[in-house]
Amino acid sequence: MSEAATQSEAATHPTATSPASPPAAEPGPGLLVSLEPLLREWLPRQRWFAGKGRPVTGFGLVAATELLPVGAAKAGLLHLLVRAHQPLVPSQGTPAHPGDCYQLLIGVRETLPPRLAPALIGHVAEGPLAGRTVYEALHDPRLADVLLEALRSTAHVGDLRCERDTRRDIPEGLVPRMLTSEQSNSSIVYGDTFILKLFRRVVPGAHPDLELPLMLSRENCPRVPAPVAWMLADLGRTPAEREPHTLGVLQPFLHGAADGWELALSVLAKGEDFTAEARALGRATAEVHTALTRALPTVTLGRPQLESLVDGMTGRLEAAAQAVPALRTYAPGLRTAFAALADLAAEGRTWTAQRIHGDLHLGQCLRSPSGEWSLIDFEGEPSKPLAERRLPQPVARDIAGMLRSFDYAAHSARPPADGWATVCRAAYCSGYADVAGADPRTDPVLLRAYETDKAVYEVLYEARHRPEWLPVPLAAVHRLATDPCTDTP
């Protein structure tokens, strides 16, 4: 069946997302028991599964909603929030927690057509789905269209509810396709018009990837695609404890836009100049930071907050040096970056903190065909607790992340283009100053501390996951540890 035919059938089949249809039935209590043997094998293999390296000891069903009846002629759709129980990595002071909660979208069919074979989860042997085949629903255009219809109609089904900006039209008939390049989340593009980002690890509270773009849209900041619709789950043991959990955000798809990382690598391969783009990207970053200061309060970091910040940076350095022997020789020099910041705090120096992007690098930036830069993916580092990701921080953290990204791009070239990174870093800071009125290089101690902290994180990450990349952050570590003045772009 063609995608167009599938789309048409989905539009005419009554679903739980249609305002005229009855509320969807809750799946039976034996559902998770029947799926558990399959999920134990399938879930740890997913790129977005955060608990790799630790066995899954069991599952808990947080919420289950039937978005399309499992007895439907073609395919049913189950929305599950499942808690995966895993043993904690032993460490002093690690609090016990019930396990990560994952958002699963499960397609249910009698048999799976060959085109959906890569999406297979398995064949259910017992329970309410016995004899059925279950699969990752996002690969199925028919089921992906159910999600868009839910957002279009602001459906409220079970614990799930959808909201939208009613000023924006969401047309029907947009053919969906799932993107395969993401790691911590999953995305579906609808007709090159919208992109739906679904968060796989679900946590309670305001999610920054919805919260901040909404704030920026109210400030008329054109550098961030404004949310068009979003999906939430209201969860809690009692009505008084119910709290919204953000499940997904629909935003405009920037058709034809170039990923900043891929664009930089392309320019490097051709031996071309990137400084004009770097400067424009610096201006875009400053526009977003400035808009965030208008939208949300700023705070002043005094000595107690800065000492806590330094303690955290120093602790991460010590832990990384224990895990990566190649880092140990540089540790004394790297500590001076944090000590210099502590010294300024002791002298009474303060800094302003605000909401920031939190995980800024070239891959989080898109350049439109007209040459305008946009910033995307405001969720911060997914491995960090949500409360920490929502804390106000100095803008130097975002800037340091981008400076490290230029360094990574330069070292990805063959041969490495060290001079390329230097001029791009300088151009980026100059562009930032054009808008912000203050050049990040005029605050070298803070900038060096944040870039050092980022490089230490990179050393640990590469040693664990991509050892062949370890020389890239080690080169920065050598520079940062050897001469404090060399960090100024």
Backbone torsions as a table, in degrees:
resi	resn	phi	psi	omega
1	MET	NA	136.4	-179.7
2	SER	-72.9	160.0	176.9
3	GLU	-61.1	-38.3	-179.6
4	ALA	-63.0	-41.8	179.3
5	ALA	-65.9	-39.8	178.1
6	THR	-61.8	-42.6	178.8
7	GLN	-60.4	-43.2	-177.8
8	SER	-64.3	-42.0	-179.5
9	GLU	-64.4	-40.3	179.8
10	ALA	-64.0	-33.7	-177.8
11	ALA	-71.3	-27.6	-176.7
12	THR	-97.9	-14.1	-178.9
13	HIS	-82.2	126.6	178.4
14	PRO	-62.6	129.0	-180.0
15	THR	-128.7	170.3	179.0
16	ALA	-68.3	-13.6	-179.4
17	THR	-89.3	-6.2	179.5
18	SER	-81.9	132.0	-178.9
19	PRO	-58.0	-26.5	-176.7
20	ALA	-85.4	-10.8	-175.7
21	SER	-89.6	158.5	179.3
22	PRO	-71.2	161.3	177.6
23	PRO	-57.3	144.2	179.8
24	ALA	-69.5	146.6	178.2
25	ALA	-77.7	146.2	175.5
26	GLU	-76.7	134.0	177.6
27	PRO	-60.4	153.1	-176.7
28	GLY	-65.2	162.2	-176.2
29	PRO	-65.8	-20.9	-179.7
30	GLY	-84.7	3.3	-174.3
31	LEU	-59.5	-52.3	-175.5
32	LEU	-65.5	-35.7	178.1
33	VAL	-60.8	-40.0	-179.2
34	SER	-71.6	-29.8	-178.3
35	LEU	-88.6	-20.2	-170.5
36	GLU	-55.1	-46.0	179.8
37	PRO	-58.8	-35.2	179.7
38	LEU	-74.1	-41.2	-178.4
39	LEU	-67.1	-32.5	178.3
40	ARG	-59.6	-33.9	179.8
41	GLU	-85.8	-40.4	-171.4
42	TRP	-80.6	-44.9	-171.9
43	LEU	-59.9	-47.5	-178.6
44	PRO	-63.9	-15.6	-179.9
45	ARG	-84.9	-10.3	-177.1
46	GLN	-77.3	142.0	-176.7
47	ARG	-61.9	-29.7	-176.7
48	TRP	-87.4	-1.8	179.1
49	PHE	-73.1	123.3	-171.2
50	ALA	-87.1	-12.5	-173.2
51	GLY	-100.5	32.1	-178.0
52	LYS	-61.2	142.4	179.8
53	GLY	92.6	-6.4	177.4
54	ARG	-125.2	135.4	-178.3
55	PRO	-67.9	149.9	172.7
56	VAL	-88.0	118.7	-176.1
57	THR	-94.7	-11.4	179.5
58	GLY	170.3	175.6	-179.1
59	PHE	-132.5	151.6	171.1
60	GLY	-126.6	134.4	-179.8
61	LEU	-85.8	114.3	179.3
62	VAL	-85.0	-43.8	179.3
63	ALA	-160.8	148.1	178.2
64	ALA	-142.7	130.9	-178.6
65	THR	-137.1	133.9	178.0
66	GLU	-91.9	102.2	-178.4
67	LEU	-82.1	-27.0	174.1
68	LEU	-141.0	125.8	-172.1
69	PRO	-52.6	135.1	-177.8
70	VAL	-68.4	-12.8	175.7
71	GLY	-93.0	9.3	179.6
72	ALA	-60.8	152.4	-174.0
73	ALA	-56.5	-41.4	-176.4
74	LYS	-99.4	-58.0	-174.2
75	ALA	-155.7	144.0	171.8
76	GLY	-103.9	164.0	-179.0
77	LEU	-135.2	121.1	176.5
78	LEU	-110.3	131.5	173.3
79	HIS	-104.6	119.3	-177.0
80	LEU	-122.0	139.5	165.2
81	LEU	-113.1	114.4	-170.8
82	VAL	-123.8	132.7	176.5
83	ARG	-95.5	124.3	179.4
84	ALA	-95.8	118.5	-179.5
85	HIS	-88.6	127.4	179.7
86	GLN	-140.4	149.3	175.4
87	PRO	-67.1	140.8	178.5
88	LEU	-75.6	150.6	172.0
89	VAL	-72.5	121.9	-176.8
90	PRO	-58.7	126.5	175.1
91	SER	-159.5	146.6	-176.6
92	GLN	-65.3	130.5	175.3
93	GLY	80.8	6.3	178.9
94	THR	-74.3	119.3	-178.1
95	PRO	-72.8	148.9	175.3
96	ALA	-72.1	144.5	175.6
97	HIS	-146.5	159.5	-171.7
98	PRO	-78.2	-1.5	-179.2
99	GLY	108.4	159.2	-178.9
100	ASP	-72.6	142.5	177.6
101	CYS	-99.9	127.0	-176.9
102	TYR	-115.7	143.4	174.4
103	GLN	-92.1	121.1	-180.0
104	LEU	-119.8	136.5	173.9
105	LEU	-117.6	108.9	-169.7
106	ILE	-108.4	120.2	171.9
107	GLY	-85.3	146.1	-178.6
108	VAL	-129.4	123.1	178.0
109	ARG	-138.6	161.7	171.9
110	GLU	-67.5	-50.0	176.2
111	THR	-136.9	152.9	-176.7
112	LEU	-99.1	125.2	177.5
113	PRO	-67.0	154.3	-176.2
114	PRO	-55.0	-33.1	-177.5
115	ARG	-66.4	-19.9	179.9
116	LEU	-103.5	9.2	-177.9
117	ALA	-56.0	-38.9	179.6
118	PRO	-65.2	-15.4	-177.0
119	ALA	-91.8	-0.1	-173.9
120	LEU	-59.0	131.2	168.6
121	ILE	-98.1	-45.7	175.8
122	GLY	160.6	-177.7	-179.2
123	HIS	-107.5	126.2	-174.4
124	VAL	-80.9	130.3	-175.4
125	ALA	-95.3	-25.8	-175.8
126	GLU	-148.8	173.4	177.5
127	GLY	85.5	-168.4	-174.2
128	PRO	-65.5	-18.5	179.3
129	LEU	-107.4	16.4	-177.7
130	ALA	-54.3	133.2	-179.9
131	GLY	87.4	-7.8	179.6
132	ARG	-94.0	162.4	174.0
133	THR	-106.4	133.1	178.4
134	VAL	-115.3	149.7	-173.5
135	TYR	-156.3	165.9	177.1
136	GLU	-68.9	112.1	-170.3
137	ALA	-67.9	-24.6	-174.1
138	LEU	-66.7	-17.5	177.2
139	HIS	-78.5	-12.4	-174.2
140	ASP	-98.6	111.2	-178.1
141	PRO	-55.6	-35.3	179.6
142	ARG	-60.9	-43.5	-177.8
143	LEU	-79.2	-32.5	175.1
144	ALA	-62.5	-32.5	178.7
145	ASP	-69.4	-28.5	176.5
146	VAL	-60.9	-39.6	-179.9
147	LEU	-65.4	-42.5	179.8
148	LEU	-65.8	-37.4	178.5
149	GLU	-65.7	-36.7	177.2
150	ALA	-62.0	-41.9	179.1
151	LEU	-69.1	-40.7	-179.4
152	ARG	-63.0	-39.2	-174.2
153	SER	-94.7	5.7	-175.5
154	THR	46.4	52.9	-177.2
155	ALA	-63.9	149.7	172.9
156	HIS	-132.2	103.9	-174.1
157	VAL	-128.3	116.7	-178.7
158	GLY	59.0	-127.4	178.7
159	ASP	-83.2	-6.9	-175.9
160	LEU	-94.1	141.2	172.7
161	ARG	-144.4	146.3	179.8
162	CYS	-116.0	142.4	175.8
163	GLU	-129.1	160.3	-179.4
164	ARG	-154.8	163.3	170.8
165	ASP	-83.8	107.1	-174.3
166	THR	-69.0	-9.6	177.2
167	ARG	-76.4	-15.7	-177.8
168	ARG	-104.3	132.9	178.9
169	ASP	-84.5	139.3	173.5
170	ILE	-117.9	95.8	-175.0
171	PRO	-70.4	158.2	175.3
172	GLU	-84.1	166.5	173.7
173	GLY	79.2	15.6	178.4
174	LEU	-82.6	118.3	-175.4
175	VAL	-72.9	125.5	-178.2
176	PRO	-89.2	151.4	169.8
177	ARG	-145.6	138.8	-177.9
178	MET	-86.9	135.8	174.6
179	LEU	-82.7	146.4	-175.4
180	THR	-114.6	4.6	-171.5
181	SER	-96.4	-7.9	-173.9
182	GLU	-83.5	164.0	-178.1
183	GLN	-117.2	-54.7	-173.0
184	SER	-90.8	-9.5	-179.6
185	ASN	-141.2	-177.6	175.5
186	SER	-132.1	145.1	-177.8
187	SER	-135.0	146.3	174.6
188	ILE	-123.1	130.8	174.9
189	VAL	-98.5	131.8	179.5
190	TYR	-109.8	106.1	173.3
191	GLY	56.5	29.2	-176.4
192	ASP	56.0	22.7	-179.7
193	THR	-111.0	-44.1	-179.9
194	PHE	-131.2	158.7	171.9
195	ILE	-129.7	127.8	178.3
196	LEU	-102.7	115.6	177.7
197	LYS	-98.7	121.9	-179.8
198	LEU	-107.6	125.4	-179.5
199	PHE	-83.0	125.0	-176.4
200	ARG	-82.3	-43.2	173.7
201	ARG	-91.6	120.5	-172.2
202	VAL	-108.7	131.7	-179.4
203	VAL	-134.2	154.5	178.9
204	PRO	-74.1	153.1	175.4
205	GLY	108.9	172.2	-179.7
206	ALA	-68.6	119.9	-178.4
207	HIS	-84.8	127.1	-175.2
208	PRO	-62.5	-23.7	-179.4
209	ASP	-77.0	-9.8	168.1
210	LEU	-105.7	-44.9	-175.6
211	GLU	-58.4	-51.7	-174.2
212	LEU	-72.3	-45.0	175.3
213	PRO	-60.0	-34.6	175.6
214	LEU	-63.4	-45.0	178.0
215	MET	-60.5	-43.7	-177.5
216	LEU	-68.1	-33.0	177.5
217	SER	-66.2	-34.5	177.7
218	ARG	-70.6	-21.8	175.5
219	GLU	-91.4	6.1	179.6
220	ASN	57.1	38.8	177.0
221	CYS	-85.1	113.9	-175.1
222	PRO	-79.6	-3.6	-174.5
223	ARG	-81.7	-6.8	-177.4
224	VAL	-130.8	125.2	178.3
225	PRO	-59.1	129.6	-176.0
226	ALA	-79.7	135.9	177.1
227	PRO	-59.0	136.7	178.1
228	VAL	-98.5	-38.5	179.0
229	ALA	-157.3	162.1	-178.5
230	TRP	-152.8	155.1	-177.3
231	MET	-117.4	134.2	-177.4
232	LEU	-129.2	159.1	170.3
233	ALA	-127.3	128.4	177.5
234	ASP	-95.9	108.8	-171.9
235	LEU	-124.6	148.1	177.0
236	GLY	166.7	154.3	-177.7
237	ARG	-68.2	-31.4	179.0
238	THR	-131.9	161.5	177.9
239	PRO	-55.0	-35.6	-179.0
240	ALA	-69.6	-25.0	-177.3
241	GLU	-95.2	-3.4	-176.5
242	ARG	-63.8	134.2	-176.3
243	GLU	-139.1	140.1	-178.9
244	PRO	-70.7	139.7	173.6
245	HIS	-119.1	124.9	-179.6
246	THR	-78.7	126.4	-178.2
247	LEU	-103.9	-33.2	-177.4
248	GLY	-168.8	158.1	-179.0
249	VAL	-134.7	129.8	175.1
250	LEU	-99.9	126.0	-179.0
251	GLN	-133.8	163.3	174.5
252	PRO	-59.9	139.4	175.2
253	PHE	-89.5	124.3	-177.0
254	LEU	-83.7	81.9	-175.0
255	HIS	-63.1	131.8	178.9
256	GLY	82.8	-1.5	-179.7
257	ALA	-72.5	148.1	-179.2
258	ALA	-101.6	130.9	174.4
259	ASP	-64.3	132.1	-175.2
260	GLY	-59.4	-37.6	179.5
261	TRP	-66.9	-48.8	-180.0
262	GLU	-64.3	-36.7	178.5
263	LEU	-64.5	-43.2	179.5
264	ALA	-63.4	-42.5	179.0
265	LEU	-64.7	-37.0	178.4
266	SER	-64.6	-42.8	178.8
267	VAL	-64.1	-42.6	179.0
268	LEU	-61.5	-42.3	-178.6
269	ALA	-63.3	-30.2	179.9
270	LYS	-90.1	-5.1	-177.9
271	GLY	70.2	26.9	-176.4
272	GLU	-95.4	167.9	-178.7
273	ASP	-83.4	142.5	-179.6
274	PHE	-123.3	5.8	-172.4
275	THR	-66.1	-36.5	178.8
276	ALA	-63.5	-40.5	178.0
277	GLU	-67.1	-41.1	179.5
278	ALA	-62.7	-39.8	179.6
279	ARG	-67.2	-42.0	178.2
280	ALA	-63.8	-36.9	178.3
281	LEU	-67.8	-35.6	174.7
282	GLY	-63.0	-40.3	177.6
283	ARG	-64.9	-41.7	179.8
284	ALA	-62.7	-41.9	178.9
285	THR	-60.8	-45.0	-179.7
286	ALA	-65.0	-36.0	177.2
287	GLU	-61.8	-41.4	179.3
288	VAL	-67.1	-45.7	178.8
289	HIS	-60.1	-42.7	-179.1
290	THR	-64.8	-41.3	178.5
291	ALA	-65.1	-36.0	178.9
292	LEU	-66.4	-32.9	177.1
293	THR	-69.6	-27.2	175.5
294	ARG	-75.9	-33.5	-173.4
295	ALA	-83.7	-31.3	-172.0
296	LEU	-135.6	153.5	-177.6
297	PRO	-65.8	151.9	171.1
298	THR	-105.6	162.3	178.3
299	VAL	-132.1	161.5	176.8
300	THR	-104.2	128.4	177.2
301	LEU	-93.5	112.7	176.7
302	GLY	-98.2	-164.4	-174.0
303	ARG	-58.7	-47.0	-179.1
304	PRO	-60.2	-42.7	-179.5
305	GLN	-67.6	-38.7	-179.2
306	LEU	-70.8	-35.9	176.7
307	GLU	-64.7	-38.5	176.3
308	SER	-64.8	-40.2	177.5
309	LEU	-61.0	-46.5	179.9
310	VAL	-64.3	-41.1	178.8
311	ASP	-60.1	-40.5	178.5
312	GLY	-64.8	-43.6	178.3
313	MET	-63.3	-43.5	-179.4
314	THR	-65.4	-40.8	178.4
315	GLY	-62.8	-39.9	177.9
316	ARG	-66.4	-35.7	176.7
317	LEU	-64.0	-46.0	-178.6
318	GLU	-61.9	-43.4	-179.7
319	ALA	-65.2	-41.2	179.9
320	ALA	-66.7	-39.4	179.4
321	ALA	-64.8	-34.1	176.3
322	GLN	-66.6	-36.9	-175.5
323	ALA	-84.1	-28.1	-175.5
324	VAL	-123.5	99.8	-177.4
325	PRO	-55.7	-31.7	-178.0
326	ALA	-64.2	-18.2	-178.7
327	LEU	-85.1	-20.0	-168.5
328	ARG	-63.6	-37.2	-178.0
329	THR	-66.1	-23.7	-178.7
330	TYR	-92.6	-13.1	-172.4
331	ALA	-54.5	-45.3	-179.8
332	PRO	-58.9	-41.9	179.1
333	GLY	-67.5	-36.8	179.7
334	LEU	-68.4	-33.6	179.0
335	ARG	-61.1	-28.0	-179.1
336	THR	-65.2	-27.6	177.3
337	ALA	-64.5	-40.2	-179.6
338	PHE	-78.3	-35.7	178.8
339	ALA	-64.5	-37.1	179.1
340	ALA	-63.4	-37.2	177.5
341	LEU	-68.2	-41.3	178.0
342	ALA	-62.5	-37.5	-179.9
343	ASP	-63.9	-42.4	178.6
344	LEU	-65.2	-38.3	177.5
345	ALA	-63.3	-39.5	179.7
346	ALA	-66.2	-26.8	178.5
347	GLU	-82.7	-1.6	177.9
348	GLY	100.4	5.5	179.4
349	ARG	-69.6	140.1	176.9
350	THR	-125.1	161.5	176.5
351	TRP	-134.7	153.2	175.4
352	THR	-89.0	137.6	175.8
353	ALA	-120.2	148.8	-177.3
354	GLN	-150.3	174.9	171.9
355	ARG	-71.5	137.5	-177.6
356	ILE	-132.0	-178.3	177.6
357	HIS	-66.3	-52.0	173.8
358	GLY	98.8	-17.5	178.6
359	ASP	-153.3	52.1	-170.6
360	LEU	-83.0	129.1	173.7
361	HIS	-158.7	176.2	-174.8
362	LEU	-59.0	-33.4	-179.5
363	GLY	-70.3	-11.2	177.9
364	GLN	-97.7	13.6	-177.1
365	CYS	-126.9	140.9	179.6
366	LEU	-126.3	135.6	176.1
367	ARG	-107.7	124.1	-178.5
368	SER	-73.0	163.1	176.5
369	PRO	-57.1	-26.0	179.1
370	SER	-82.6	-4.6	176.2
371	GLY	99.5	1.7	179.9
372	GLU	-84.7	139.7	179.1
373	TRP	-95.0	142.2	173.2
374	SER	-126.2	148.7	175.4
375	LEU	-106.8	137.6	-177.7
376	ILE	-130.9	174.6	172.9
377	ASP	58.6	75.4	-177.1
378	PHE	-93.8	18.7	-176.1
379	GLU	-76.7	-9.7	-176.8
380	GLY	77.3	-167.2	179.3
381	GLU	-75.8	114.1	-174.4
382	PRO	-59.7	-23.8	-178.1
383	SER	-73.8	-16.2	-177.7
384	LYS	-90.3	150.3	177.9
385	PRO	-58.8	148.1	-177.5
386	LEU	-58.9	-40.9	-179.0
387	ALA	-60.6	-37.7	179.1
388	GLU	-69.7	-37.8	-179.6
389	ARG	-67.5	-22.9	-177.7
390	ARG	-93.8	3.0	-179.7
391	LEU	-74.7	143.2	170.5
392	PRO	-62.7	140.8	-179.1
393	GLN	-142.7	158.3	175.0
394	PRO	-62.7	144.9	179.7
395	VAL	-64.1	-17.2	179.2
396	ALA	-58.4	-25.9	179.2
397	ARG	-66.1	-45.9	176.5
398	ASP	-61.8	-43.8	-177.0
399	ILE	-63.6	-42.7	178.2
400	ALA	-61.4	-38.7	178.0
401	GLY	-61.0	-40.6	179.2
402	MET	-70.4	-38.3	178.0
403	LEU	-62.1	-39.8	177.5
404	ARG	-65.9	-33.4	-179.4
405	SER	-66.9	-39.3	174.7
406	PHE	-60.5	-39.7	179.4
407	ASP	-62.8	-44.0	179.1
408	TYR	-61.7	-43.8	-179.9
409	ALA	-61.1	-44.3	-178.8
410	ALA	-62.1	-39.8	-179.1
411	HIS	-78.5	-8.5	175.1
412	SER	-82.4	-16.6	179.3
413	ALA	-75.2	157.4	176.4
414	ARG	-125.6	111.2	-1.9
415	PRO	-75.6	164.6	178.7
416	PRO	-55.3	140.8	-175.6
417	ALA	-108.5	76.1	-176.0
418	ASP	-60.5	-41.7	-179.4
419	GLY	-64.2	-32.2	178.6
420	TRP	-59.8	-45.8	-179.5
421	ALA	-63.1	-40.9	-177.0
422	THR	-61.1	-46.8	-177.6
423	VAL	-72.7	-32.0	178.2
424	CYS	-69.7	-39.4	178.3
425	ARG	-62.4	-43.4	179.2
426	ALA	-65.1	-42.5	-179.6
427	ALA	-64.6	-39.7	179.2
428	TYR	-61.7	-46.2	178.9
429	CYS	-64.1	-37.9	178.4
430	SER	-65.1	-42.7	177.9
431	GLY	-63.4	-38.8	177.5
432	TYR	-61.0	-44.1	-179.6
433	ALA	-64.6	-30.7	178.8
434	ASP	-55.8	-35.6	-176.1
435	VAL	-99.3	-45.5	-173.7
436	ALA	-77.0	-22.8	-177.6
437	GLY	82.3	-0.9	178.5
438	ALA	-138.7	129.6	-179.7
439	ASP	-85.3	128.5	179.2
440	PRO	-56.7	-24.8	-178.4
441	ARG	-71.9	-13.9	177.7
442	THR	-80.4	-0.9	176.3
443	ASP	-126.6	63.2	-169.8
444	PRO	-66.2	-30.5	-177.4
445	VAL	-66.4	-46.9	179.6
446	LEU	-65.7	-42.7	-178.4
447	LEU	-65.1	-41.0	178.7
448	ARG	-64.8	-40.6	179.9
449	ALA	-61.3	-44.4	-178.6
450	TYR	-70.7	-37.3	178.7
451	GLU	-70.0	-35.2	176.2
452	THR	-63.4	-46.0	179.0
453	ASP	-59.0	-41.3	179.6
454	LYS	-66.4	-42.5	180.0
455	ALA	-64.6	-37.6	177.5
456	VAL	-63.5	-43.7	176.2
457	TYR	-58.8	-42.6	-178.8
458	GLU	-63.9	-39.7	178.5
459	VAL	-58.7	-47.6	-178.7
460	LEU	-65.0	-42.8	-179.4
461	TYR	-62.7	-48.3	-176.8
462	GLU	-66.3	-38.1	179.1
463	ALA	-61.8	-34.1	-177.7
464	ARG	-84.7	-35.7	-169.5
465	HIS	-116.5	-33.8	-176.5
466	ARG	-140.2	72.4	-175.4
467	PRO	-54.8	-28.2	-179.1
468	GLU	-67.5	-19.0	178.2
469	TRP	-91.8	-5.7	-174.9
470	LEU	-55.4	-36.6	178.9
471	PRO	-58.2	-24.2	-177.9
472	VAL	-66.4	-57.6	178.1
473	PRO	-69.1	-27.3	178.0
474	LEU	-65.4	-33.3	176.1
475	ALA	-63.9	-40.1	177.3
476	ALA	-68.3	-39.3	177.4
477	VAL	-59.8	-43.0	178.1
478	HIS	-60.4	-44.4	179.8
479	ARG	-64.5	-46.4	-176.2
480	LEU	-69.2	-31.5	-177.7
481	ALA	-84.0	-25.1	-172.0
482	THR	-84.9	-44.0	-175.8
483	ASP	-141.1	108.5	-178.4
484	PRO	-54.5	-28.3	-175.2
485	CYS	-78.7	-16.0	-174.1
486	THR	-76.4	-8.5	-178.4
487	ASP	-78.7	-17.1	179.3
488	THR	-70.6	120.0	-177.7
489	PRO	-60.5	NA	NA
